[in-house]
Amino acid sequence: MSSTPNSITLSWKPPAFVGGCPILTYVMYMNDGQPQSNFTEVDSSLLLNKPYITNHTFSNLVYLGNTYSFKVKVVTEVGSTTSLVTKVLLSAVPNKPTDVPV
C-alpha cells in the first residue's frame, strides 16, 4: 500500500487456492468513510478480465482525515469470494517549516 494526500494504491496477492479454476477478474469496492455511506464498486473497466492486474490506485480522494475502507472480490468460473476489509486513514504530512528558530 502507498498513499498521497489524495490517493491510495492497494496491492494484493491472488488467493492461494481457487479450486483449480482460473481467476477471471477482480472487482474493487470502496467506502469513503462518510456517515451513512456504503461500499460502492469502483470503475471495474480497469480490472475487468485482467486477472494479471493485482493493484489499483484510488485517485481524487477528497475526504482528508476520513478512514477509507476497501474490499477486493476475486471472480472465477464457478463463483466469487470477497476479501476482508482494509481500512486506511487518509492524512497529509505537514509541510516542512520554512523558518527555523534561532
C-alpha positions, 0 to 999 in steps of 0.5 A, spaced: 500 500 500 502 507 498 498 513 499 498 521 497 494 526 500 489 524 495 490 517 493 491 510 495 494 504 491 492 497 494 496 491 492 494 484 493 496 477 492 491 472 488 488 467 493 492 461 494 487 456 492 481 457 487 479 450 486 483 449 480 479 454 476 482 460 473 481 467 476 477 471 471 477 478 474 477 482 480 472 487 482 474 493 487 469 496 492 470 502 496 467 506 502 469 513 503 468 513 510 462 518 510 456 517 515 451 513 512 455 511 506 456 504 503 461 500 499 460 502 492 464 498 486 469 502 483 470 503 475 471 495 474 473 497 466 480 497 469 480 490 472 475 487 468 478 480 465 485 482 467 486 477 472 494 479 471 492 486 474 493 485 482 493 493 484 489 499 483 490 506 485 484 510 488 485 517 485 481 524 487 480 522 494 477 528 497 475 526 504 482 528 508 482 525 515 476 520 513 478 512 514 477 509 507 475 502 507 476 497 501 474 490 499 477 486 493 472 480 490 476 475 486 471 472 480 472 465 477 468 460 473 464 457 478 463 463 483 466 469 487 469 470 494 470 477 497 476 479 501 476 482 508 476 489 509 482 494 509 481 500 512 486 506 511 486 513 514 487 518 509 492 524 512 497 529 509 504 530 512 505 537 514 509 541 510 516 542 512 517 549 516 520 554 512 523 558 518 527 555 523 528 558 530 534 561 532 
